[in-house]
C-alpha cells in the first residue's frame, strides 16, 4: 500500500477531551502533594497551590481556543509561536519539546508505571538491578518502561483509531477509579483529620526535615515562613502541580486529525482542563481528610495516594492504588506518544526537522516521527535523568505558555482579518492575568531556585545554532493543507 499524504480527520469532541484528560493525569496527583505540603506547610496553602495551578491551566486553555480556531492544523503550539513571532521561535519550542519536554515526560511516566508494577511483581521494579552496561546501570524497571513506550509507539503507528481506542478505554477507567477513590475516602475512612489539618489554615510553614541514615526524609519541626521565603516556597511547590497539570495542550498537536477542529479543539481544551482541575482539588481535599498533615508531607517515597488508600482499605489499599496508577500512566503515555509525533511532523513539513518525520505511512500517521520520539524517550529512561530534566524544564514550559498567550495580542494586530471562530474568553483581562502569573512564577524560580532555570535556558539556547543548521540542511515539504 502506498504512503498517505494527508492526516485523516477521525477524532471527535469526546476523543479530544479524553486526550486532554488522559495526557494530563499521569502519576503526579498520586505523589507530588507530599512535596507541595513540605514546601508550604498548611492545608490552606496546599489547596491554594492546586487552585492557582488550576486557574492558570484553565485560563491558558481558554486562550488557546482562539489560536486553535485560527490555525486548525497539526503542530499546535509550535504553529502558534511561528505565526505570532517567527520560525525561529517556533523551532526553539519544537526543539525543546523533542529534546526534553515531551520525551522526558514520556520517560518519567513510563518509569512511574514500572515503579508501581513493582508492588505486584518486585522483580520488575526500578530497584531490581540487572547489569552494568558501563555507561549506565540497568534496572528491570527501566526495561519495563521502555517496553511500554515501544508497545504504545507500535500501536499508534498502526493508525489513529488504534491509539484512540486505548485512550478511550484507559482514560475512562482512570476517571472512574479516581472519582471512586475520592468519594470512598470521605465515606469509608474510619478516622479523619479534617479539623486538625485545617487548624493550620493559611499559615505557611516549612518543616526542617532531615534524612535518616537510610536517606529517608523524616519530619522534625514546622517553622513559620513569610516574605521571600514564602514566595520561593510557593514557586517551588508549583513545580510539582504544574508538572502534574501539564500536557493539556497535546490536543492542539493533533488538530489535523480532529473533526471540525475550529470548534472541537477549543471545547476539548476547556472541558478536559476543567475535569482535571476538579479531580485534582478533590483528591487533595480527600488526602487532607484521611491523612494527618505530617503523614501527608512525609509519606513513604512521597506516595501520598498509597498512604491514603491504606487508611481507606487497610488490607489492599497499596495494591489498589498501584493498579490505578498503572492504568493512569499507561493511558497518559498513549496520549503523549500519539500527540508528540505530530509536532515533529509539522516541523519537517516546514523544513526544520528530518524529512522522514514529515512522511505518513500507509495508516496515515507519522511513523518515523513516532519511532524517533520512542528512541529518545527510551534513552532518557536508561539515563535516569528524566526527573532532573523535568524539574529544569518547568521554567521553560511556563515561559513558552506565556509567550504563546502573548501571541494572541500580537496576532490581533498582525492578522486582524484571520477568521476567529472562537475568541479567547475574558480577553484581554484573563490572558493578561495568566501572563502576569506565569511571569511571576518564572521570576520567583529565577530568584529563589536558579537551579530550576539555568539548564532550561541552556537547552533552549542550543536550539539557536540547530535552527540555522536545519535551515541549511532540510527543505520544506510542499504539500496541500491538511485541514
Residue, then its C-alpha position, 0 to 999 in steps of 0.5 A: x500500500x502506498x504512503x498517505x499524504x494527508x492526516x485523516x480527520x477521525x477524532x471527535x469532541x469526546x476523543x479530544x477531551x479524553x486526550x486532554x484528560x488522559x495526557x494530563x493525569x499521569x502519576x503526579x496527583x498520586x505523589x507530588x502533594x507530599x512535596x507541595x505540603x513540605x514546601x508550604x506547610x498548611x492545608x490552606x496553602x496546599x489547596x491554594x497551590x492546586x487552585x492557582x495551578x488550576x486557574x492558570x491551566x484553565x485560563x491558558x486553555x481558554x486562550x488557546x481556543x482562539x489560536x486553535x480556531x485560527x490555525x486548525x492544523x497539526x503542530x499546535x503550539x509550535x504553529x502558534x509561536x511561528x505565526x505570532x513571532x517567527x520560525x525561529x521561535x517556533x523551532x526553539x519550542x519544537x526543539x525543546x519539546x523533542x529534546x526534553x519536554x515531551x520525551x522526558x515526560x514520556x520517560x518519567x511516566x513510563x518509569x512511574x508505571x514500572x515503579x508501581x508494577x513493582x508492588x505486584x511483581x518486585x522483580x520488575x521494579x526500578x530497584x531490581x538491578x540487572x547489569x552494568x552496561x558501563x555507561x549506565x546501570x540497568x534496572x528491570x524497571x527501566x526495561x519495563x518502561x521502555x517496553x511500554x513506550x515501544x508497545x504504545x509507539x507500535x500501536x499508534x503507528x498502526x493508525x489513529x483509531x488504534x491509539x484512540x481506542x486505548x485512550x478511550x478505554x484507559x482514560x475512562x477507567x482512570x476517571x472512574x477509579x479516581x472519582x471512586x477513590x475520592x468519594x470512598x475516602x470521605x465515606x469509608x475512612x474510619x478516622x479523619x483529620x479534617x479539623x486538625x489539618x485545617x487548624x493550620x489554615x493559611x499559615x505557611x510553614x516549612x518543616x526542617x526535615x532531615x534524612x535518616x541514615x537510610x536517606x529517608x526524609x523524616x519530619x522534625x519541626x514546622x517553622x513559620x515562613x513569610x516574605x521571600x521565603x514564602x514566595x520561593x516556597x510557593x514557586x517551588x511547590x508549583x513545580x510539582x502541580x504544574x508538572x502534574x497539570x501539564x500536557x493539556x495542550x497535546x490536543x492542539x498537536x493533533x488538530x489535523x486529525x480532529x473533526x471540525x477542529x475550529x470548534x472541537x479543539x477549543x471545547x476539548x481544551x476547556x472541558x478536559x482542563x476543567x475535569x482535571x482541575x476538579x479531580x485534582x482539588x478533590x483528591x487533595x481535599x480527600x488526602x487532607x481528610x484521611x491523612x494527618x498533615x505530617x503523614x501527608x508531607x512525609x509519606x513513604x517515597x512521597x506516595x501520598x495516594x498509597x498512604x491514603x488508600x491504606x487508611x481507606x482499605x487497610x488490607x489492599x489499599x497499596x495494591x489498589x492504588x498501584x493498579x490505578x496508577x498503572x492504568x493512569x500512566x499507561x493511558x497518559x503515555x498513549x496520549x503523549x506518544x500519539x500527540x508528540x509525533x505530530x509536532x515533529x511532523x509539522x516541523x519537517x513539513x516546514x523544513x526544520x526537522x528530518x524529512x522522514x518525520x514529515x512522511x505518513x505511512x500507509x495508516x496515515x500517521x507519522x511513523x518515523x516521527x513516532x519511532x524517533x520520539x520512542x528512541x529518545x524517550x527510551x534513552x532518557x529512561x536508561x539515563x535516569x535523568x528524566x526527573x532532573x530534566x523535568x524539574x529544569x524544564x518547568x521554567x521553560x514550559x511556563x515561559x513558552x505558555x506565556x509567550x504563546x498567550x502573548x501571541x494572541x495580542x500580537x496576532x490581533x494586530x498582525x492578522x486582524x482579518x484571520x477568521x476567529x471562530x472562537x475568541x479567547x474568553x475574558x480577553x484581554x483581562x484573563x490572558x493578561x492575568x495568566x501572563x502576569x502569573x506565569x511571569x511571576x512564577x518564572x521570576x520567583x524560580x529565577x530568584x529563589x531556585x536558579x537551579x530550576x532555570x539555568x539548564x532550561x535556558x541552556x537547552x533552549x539556547x542550543x536550539x539557536x545554532x540547530x535552527x540555522x543548521x536545519x535551515x541549511x540542511x532540510x527543505x520544506x515539504x510542499x504539500x496541500x493543507x491538511x485541514 
